[in-house]
């Protein structure tokens, strides 16, 4: 079974997912160039028990919008009417190539939080993300994936 096959298996799993299993898949996926993230993306949280999973459920996380390399809305949420809106709480971000888990790949660096999200390619329209946070690393790595909005 390929890493991509394994990704789709965990993406469709119900309930808690083993963090080590997600990390193993992440490590087998290819890096992506920074330009590959530009666009609007729907976010899906993977429940490995990390507190970021619950936090994003609480705020009705919708995804991320990468307007350009230097202009990113890192957390888009759904408002009460179901419309995608920018969450001001998380500020802005930008994309940079960062070495994470020994691979240089497109990463989103938050402007006001000690968080870097690094991405690996699943398909042209799906990326697996890993959140590295100085404040939350005691809980392990938070994993999620983004699906490109084609609307």
Legacy VTK file of the C-alpha trace (Angstrom):
# vtk DataFile Version 3.0
C-alpha trace
ASCII
DATASET POLYDATA
POINTS 151 float
0.000 0.000 0.000
1.431 3.410 -0.972
1.606 6.418 1.339
-1.191 8.006 -0.702
-3.378 4.925 -0.222
-2.625 5.015 3.503
-3.481 8.726 3.608
-6.923 8.110 2.124
-7.442 5.272 4.592
-6.828 7.551 7.596
-8.693 10.472 6.002
-11.798 8.268 5.857
-11.318 6.733 9.312
-13.818 7.415 12.066
-12.661 8.287 15.556
-9.166 8.777 16.924
-6.148 8.161 14.681
-2.697 7.140 15.920
-0.310 10.095 15.594
2.626 7.810 14.749
0.667 6.350 11.823
0.006 9.833 10.443
3.667 10.810 10.922
4.758 7.721 9.009
2.539 8.696 6.066
3.643 12.337 6.245
7.304 11.313 6.081
6.703 9.299 2.897
4.974 12.107 0.996
6.784 14.532 -1.313
7.633 18.117 -0.439
5.778 20.861 -2.276
6.941 24.235 -3.590
5.630 27.365 -1.890
3.672 28.380 -5.004
1.764 25.100 -4.784
-0.189 26.392 -1.796
-1.548 29.576 -3.374
-5.329 29.372 -3.445
-8.276 28.720 -1.166
-8.375 25.462 0.805
-10.915 23.548 2.891
-9.442 22.215 6.122
-10.053 18.847 7.754
-8.706 18.067 11.204
-7.274 14.634 12.011
-8.128 13.584 15.564
-4.923 12.263 17.112
-5.848 13.576 20.552
-3.978 16.861 20.058
-5.733 19.843 21.708
-5.598 21.832 18.431
-8.190 19.414 17.019
-10.763 20.396 19.657
-9.869 24.090 19.386
-10.471 24.138 15.635
-13.791 22.331 16.076
-14.791 25.006 18.635
-14.104 27.862 16.199
-15.798 26.090 13.236
-12.594 25.872 11.204
-13.192 26.078 7.458
-9.647 26.106 6.088
-6.903 28.470 4.915
-6.612 31.069 2.159
-3.188 31.583 0.575
-3.615 34.788 -1.464
0.102 34.893 -2.296
3.417 33.776 -0.787
3.407 36.811 1.535
-0.341 37.127 2.209
-2.034 34.237 3.981
-5.172 34.055 6.103
-4.118 31.056 8.222
-7.457 30.345 9.846
-10.725 30.729 7.997
-13.858 29.879 9.985
-17.544 29.507 9.239
-19.708 32.295 10.657
-23.237 31.705 11.968
-24.649 31.858 8.441
-22.140 29.299 7.118
-20.046 31.871 5.244
-16.229 31.525 5.210
-14.663 34.456 7.104
-11.172 35.318 8.358
-10.539 34.648 12.052
-8.799 37.756 13.346
-7.713 35.854 16.476
-4.996 34.017 14.535
-3.655 36.993 12.554
-1.869 36.656 9.218
0.894 34.407 7.906
3.250 33.872 4.970
4.695 30.903 3.117
8.359 29.956 3.353
10.447 26.867 2.626
11.244 25.329 6.019
13.080 22.134 6.909
10.671 20.025 8.956
11.239 16.322 9.656
14.425 16.551 7.550
12.685 17.804 4.383
12.521 21.360 3.012
8.919 21.993 2.031
6.315 24.756 1.767
5.444 25.933 5.255
3.097 28.569 6.613
4.685 30.794 9.260
2.232 32.653 11.498
3.029 36.327 12.066
1.848 36.558 15.673
1.878 32.970 16.968
4.741 30.532 17.567
3.349 28.144 14.939
4.665 26.793 11.641
2.495 24.517 9.494
4.535 22.396 7.067
2.927 20.639 4.110
3.481 17.543 1.999
1.789 16.704 -1.293
-0.878 14.007 -1.436
-2.281 15.098 -4.829
-2.328 18.402 -6.712
-5.474 19.275 -4.746
-4.751 17.711 -1.330
-1.899 18.442 1.085
-1.175 16.924 4.486
-0.192 19.504 7.092
1.814 19.171 10.301
1.636 21.935 12.913
4.847 22.636 14.814
4.109 24.836 17.829
6.597 25.810 20.490
3.726 26.168 22.987
1.933 22.887 22.166
4.787 20.488 21.288
4.322 18.694 24.611
1.131 17.301 22.994
2.955 16.026 19.904
2.416 17.181 16.335
-1.032 18.232 15.181
-1.959 16.854 11.741
-4.620 18.041 9.334
-5.202 18.125 5.621
-6.307 20.716 3.102
-8.371 20.185 -0.037
-8.178 22.868 -2.711
-11.428 24.775 -3.274
-12.251 24.696 -6.971
-15.332 26.959 -6.700
LINES 1 152
151 0 1 2 3 4 5 6 7 8 9 10 11 12 13 14 15 16 17 18 19 20 21 22 23 24 25 26 27 28 29 30 31 32 33 34 35 36 37 38 39 40 41 42 43 44 45 46 47 48 49 50 51 52 53 54 55 56 57 58 59 60 61 62 63 64 65 66 67 68 69 70 71 72 73 74 75 76 77 78 79 80 81 82 83 84 85 86 87 88 89 90 91 92 93 94 95 96 97 98 99 100 101 102 103 104 105 106 107 108 109 110 111 112 113 114 115 116 117 118 119 120 121 122 123 124 125 126 127 128 129 130 131 132 133 134 135 136 137 138 139 140 141 142 143 144 145 146 147 148 149 150
